[in-house]
């Protein structure tokens, strides 16, 4: 079939228009990202010029009234809370995903997966409020009964438990999708060779779905690293080095939230908070880039 020249010209024009619109949208996203980075750098120049980076990043003293800005307790608290929450969430999430995908009846697993997807959309402030009403007094009581430690319950451990509950739906949902996306033949071949269902899961399915499961874990890690409101409600907001998991602490996001109102009116204090945001932005960016690199290498390794 021969297309008339005028109709072909209109098709090519529409194609060029579509390409230009997509290129413009991509450029707009890139410019928005770039402007965001430039804004953080410009607004944090005041604090960086007045204080050295080692003084800001490695000092443990936080006293804005006396012009002392030590971010090390918040940086350390961010990593402690995030890593502890992932240590709690990963094994529970993976076992749940395996049970839903491989052991539950398909219809029951479908309904349960839908329920878990709903949990992933609950606002973080709701999680924080529930933890404040339930887990904070529970942690305070158990710490006193089991360890003889006096605590309010607003501490590092409570914040980690809160984050683990928040990332649980994300890891489970993506891990279930990765397992269910594997071809049925993989299961049948393994079972036909005499493997038990658990051996099939451990030796075949987890390896086949490995890149997707790792992506789920890394996505959960990124969520935990940048979570703000729920952590700010239960961590105690004390910008000092914690001496135990039952001590009140601080993370970079919760530091911004807890100090936002009172510090934004003073230029130096405002610059300090923007610098916190810049440090958090760099941490999340480096983490995501590193995670993507590791994930790509694992995909290539397991593919062959």
N, C-alpha and C positions, 0 to 999 in steps of 0.2 A: 504493500500500500504506500503510495507516494503522498507525502504531506505537503499541502500547498505552502509556498514560501511565506505568505502572510501569517498563516497559522503557526508555522515553525518559528517565525520571528517573535510572535506573541509568547509562545512557550519558553523560548530562550530568555525573553525579557522577564517573565515571571520567575524563571529559575535564578536569574541574576538578582532580582529583587529579594527573593527568599534568602539567597546567600548573603546579601548585604545586610538584611535584617538580623540574621544569626550572628554575623560578624560584629554588628553594632551592639547586640546584646552581650556578646562575649567581652567586647571592649569595655562596655559599661560596668560589668562585674569586676573586671580587672582594675579599672580606675577607682571604683568604690573601695576595693581592697587596698589599693596603693594609697589612697587618700586617708584611709583608716590608719595605716602604718605611719604615714607622715605626721598625722595629727598626734599620735602617741609620742613620737620622737620629739616633735616640736614642743609639746606641752611638758615633757619631762626634762627639757634642757636645763631649767633653772636648778633643779636638785642635783643633776649630774655635774654641772659646772661648780657648784658650791662644795660638793662632797665627792670624795674618790669612790670608785666602784667597790674596792675592797671594804671600805668603811660602811657602805650601804648594804652590801650583800653578806658580809661576814660578821657584822656587829650584832650583838644580841640585845642591845638596849634600845627600847622604843619609847621616846619621850618627846613628842612634837612640841610641847610647851617650851622645852629647853633646847629645841632645834637639834634633837638627836633622833636619827632615823635608822634603826637597825632592822633589816628585813630577814635576817637569818632564821629567827624562830618561826616566822610565817612560811618561809621556804621549806624548812625542815618539817614543819607540821603538815604542809601540803603533801609531801612525799610519804610521810608516815601514814597519814589517813588514807591516801589513795592506795598504797601498796597493801595495807592491812585489809582494806575493803575488798580488793581484788583477791586476796588470799582466802577470804571468806566466800566470795561470790563465785569464783571460777569452779571449784569442785561441785558445789550445789547446783550451779547452772548446767554444767555438762551432764551430770547424772540425771537431772530433770529432763533435759533435751533428749537424752538417749531413751529414757523411759517413755516419753511421749511419742517418739518416732518409731521405736522398735518393739515396745511391749504392750502399750495400750491399744485397744480396738481403734480402728481408724476414725470412726465417728466420734468417739469419746476424746481422742487426741485432738481432733479438729476443734471441738468446743473448748477444750482446755487451752489450746493455742490461741484461740480468739480471746479468751479471758486474759491471758498473759499479755497479748497485744494491747488490750485496754489498759492494763496496769502501766505499760510503758508511756502512755499519754497523760497520766495523772500529774498535775503540777507539783513541782518540788516543794512548794510551801505546804501542801497537804501532807506530804511525807514528813516534813519537819514538824508540823503540828501534832501529828499522831505520835511521833517519836518523843516529842516533848511531854505529852500526856501519859504515855505508857512506858517507854523504855528508860527515860531519864530517872524516874523514881525507882524503877526495877533495878537498874544498874547501881544506883546508890545503895539500895538495900542489899543486893548480892555482894557488893564490894565490902560492905561492913560485916556481913554474916560470914563470908568465906575467907576474906583476906584481912579483915580488921582494919580496912582503910576507910577513912572518912572522906567522902566526896559528895558533891551535889548531884552527880550523875551527868552533868553537862561536861563532857570530857572527850578525849581522843577516841576512846573505845566506842562511845555512843555515836560519834560522828562517822566512824568507820562502818559500824553496823548499818547506819542510815544509808550510807553510800552503797553498801553491798546490796541492800534491798532495792535501791533505785536502779542499779545496773543489771540486776537479776533478769528483768523482763527482756532487756535488749539482747543479752547474751543468749538466753534461752530461745528467743524467737529466731534469731539468725542461725543459731546452731541447728535447730529443728529443720529450718529450710535447707541448710547444707546437707544434712543427713537424708532428708526426703528427696533431694534432687539426684541422689545417686541412682544409677540404673538397677532395676530389680534383679538383673542377671548376676550382679556382684553378690547379692545375698544368697541366691539359689545355688550358685557355684560353690560358695564357701560351705553352705549347709550340706550339699551333696557329697562333699569330701569328708564328712563326719564331724565337722566343727559344731560345738554348741552355739547357742545364740550369743552368749557373752563373748566367746572366742571370735565369732564373726564380727561382733561390734568392735572388739579391741584390736584385732589384727587386720581387718579389712576396711570397715566403715570409717573408723576414726582416721585412718590414713588417707582414705579417699576424700573425706570431707575436711581434712586438716586445714587447707588454706582458708576455707570459709569459716571454720571454727576459730582460727587465729584472728581473722578479720573481726569476728564478733567480739572476741576478748579485747582486741585493741580499740574497737569502738567503745566498749564499756569503760576501758581505761581512760579514754579521752573524756567521756562523760563525767567520770569520777574526778578527774584532775581539774576540770573547770566548774564543777557544781558549786553553787553559791548559797542560795537562800536556806536550803535544808540544813547545810552544815553550819551556817551562821547561827541558826536557832538552837543548836544542841552542843556546840563545841566549847562554849564558855567564853570565847573571845578574849583570851588573855595572851598577850603577845610576849610570852616568856618561853624559855626552853622547858618542855615538859620533862618531869622526872619519872613518870610512869604513864601507863595507858589510861589511868583514872584521873590524870591531871587535866585541867582545862588548858586549851591550846588555841592555836590560830592557824588559818590557812590564808593564802594570798587572796582568793575570792572573798572569804569572810572578812578579811581585814578591810577591803574596799567597802563592803556593805556596812560594817560596824563603824567606820570612820568617815563615811561619805558626807553626812550632813554637817558635822562640826568642823571639818577641815577644809571644805571647799571655799570658804570665804577668805582664807589666807593663801596668798600666791605660792609660798614655799610648800605649805602643807598640800595644796592642790597638786602641785608638781610631784610631790612624793607619792600621792595616790595614783597619779597617771603613770609614774615609773613602775609602781606595783603592777598596774595593768599591762605595761610593756613587757615586764619580766614574765608575767603569766602567759602573755601572747607568744613570746619566744619559746617558752617551755612547751606549750601545746603544739606549736608549729614544728619544733624539732622532734617531738614525740611522734607526731603524725607522719612526718617525712621518714623518720627512722622505721616506723612501723610499716609504712608502705614499701620501703626498700626490702625489709626482711620478708614481708609477705610475698613480694614478687619473686624473690630468690627461692622461697619454699615452693611456690607454685611450679617454677621451672624444675626444681630438684625432684619433686614428687611426680611431675608429669612424665618424666623419663625414668 
